[in-house]
Amino acid sequence: MLFIIAISFWGGNKISEYYGLKTKLLTVAIGFGGLCLSMYVTLKRLNEINREEESNKK
């Protein structure tokens, strides 16, 4: 989860620097996109683990 967030903010910063943007809005937008992606991946994986545990109980 932290890896996805860190890569997103780092990549957003590099893109902002490449285009020479004065504000860091693109960095923040890409970073929050990475945050949403990491939350989605984490929740999806937790759901899979929950289903596996329920099937093992039966």
BAROVO-488812 format. One record per residue (C-alpha): x negated, y negated, z; residue number from 1. Coordinates in steps of 0.001 Angstrom, whole numbers. Each point is the difference from the previous one (the first is absolute). Example, Ala and Ser with C-alpha at 12.3 -4.5 7.8 and 13.67 -1.06 7.14 Angstrom:
BEGIN
        u        v        w  minu
   -12300     4500     7800     1
    -1370    -3440     -660     2
END
This chain:
BEGIN
        u        v        w  minu
        0        0        0     1
    -2749    -2429      946     2
    -1922      942    -3126     3
     2881     -985    -2298     4
      526    -3301     1820     5
    -3718     -841        5     6
     -398      798    -3700     7
     3054    -2104     -817     8
    -1246    -3083     1825     9
    -3533      463    -1347    10
     1292      442    -3557    11
     2315    -2981      335    12
    -2902    -2122     1185    13
    -2187     1116    -2911    14
     2778     -801    -2501    15
      505    -3443     1559    16
    -3729     -673     -226    17
     -137     1233    -3602    18
     2747    -2364    -1126    19
    -1369    -2839     2151    20
     3223     -578     1901    21
     -202    -2608     2748    22
     2673     1611     2173    23
      -53     3543     1318    24
     3653      645     -835    25
     -863     2764    -2450    26
    -2192     1665     2625    27
     2822      -97     2531    28
     2583     1230    -2517    29
    -2130     2943    -1117    30
     -927      737     3620    31
     3621      139     1094    32
      755     2156    -3025    33
    -2668     2382     1264    34
     1522     -151     3458    35
     3397     1000    -1409    36
    -1606     2780    -2031    37
    -1826     1374     3037    38
     3195      -42     2061    39
     1829     1845    -2777    40
    -2715     2647     -263    41
     -121      442     3780    42
     3771      332      370    43
      193     2427    -2921    44
    -2715     2169     1543    45
     1687      -82     3428    46
     3249     1078    -1640    47
    -1782     2958    -1629    48
    -1546     1006     3323    49
     3418     -203     1683    50
     1556     2232    -2672    51
    -2812     2543      382    52
      507      125     3764    53
     3753      452     -377    54
     -453     2840    -2476    55
    -2493     1706     2345    56
     2532     -109     2860    57
     2552     2009    -1984    58
END
